[in-house]
Amino acid sequence: TSAPGEGNASQYGGGLYVAGTNSRVYVGGNAGGPTAGAPHIEGNSAVFYGGGISMGGGGSQLIMYKGEISTNTCVNYGGGVHGRGNTTISLRGGSVDNNTAREGGGVYLTFVNTGAAPHISSLTLTGGTITQNSATRGGGVFGDTAGAVISLQQGIISENTATYGGGVFLNGGTFVMGMSGGGNHEAAVSDNTATYMGGGVDAHDGSTFTMNSGTISGNNASDNEEQTYGGGVELYNDSTFTMKDGVISGNSSNDYSGGVEVYENSTFTMEGGLIEGNTAPKGGGVSVGYESALFNMSGGTIDGNEAYSYGGAVYLYT
């Protein structure tokens, strides 16, 4: 089906709620590809799931070619789009913008534990933008638990705001950025803001982040009254980040690490790529500290970063 919706309200799925098994929803297209016109799903509201659209699982798919999912609100999960339990969301074009929720301002992903194998919910961007959304956690995207998989192959996550994870917040989820083999910098997490942790990406509680290519730039973690961590990337509580290629540049924090913060049993492995031009008082490029946090560097370059107090390139602390 196509997906219209404007100015509606509900407990679940303010604009559209999809409950059927193997349902397929197209925005700005159909099974044959893009169509004429650019639909707007805007100004809708929900209490629990999906201010704009809520996908209820069962193998359902949301495919967006163009148009806008915009200015929707949800009190709880997924201001623009909510996906749970074996849902596939494919953003090929268009914009998810100016939506708000407590968690996942733009998109919220989670899985349903049925007692058997977890049902995976996935978001794949091969184009389009997720921009100017806001939340407490995950201004742009929230990936909740190991059943949430985010793949940013091309496209932009930008200018989103949150307390934790301005661009992307992971709570045990998986985030893969760029194409395998590197060389493609068209995937971008840029100009997002967190007031506490992870201006660009914030990975918590056993989350996994792999950067094959792309850029994480212009993000910041800034609050004048609190310590802040990881202008570009924050790793917390047993999370892992493997950087194979790409660029982390021009990010800032007003306390720990402009580029990458590695904290509390988390591990950052740098195999390639470039970390440059990031700024913070402690650890301009990378800061590593507290309870067995680990930084392994076997390749890549850390260059031209600035710390106002300690560790222009790398700061180690306990």
Salt bridges, closest charged atoms under 4 A:
GLU42 OE1 - HIS40 ND1 3.70
GLU68 OE1 - HIS40 ND1 3.23
GLU103 OE2 - ARG102 NH1 3.79
GLU103 OE2 - ARG137 NH2 2.57
ASP202 OD1 - HIS204 NE2 2.90
ASP255 OD1 - LYS282 NZ 3.41
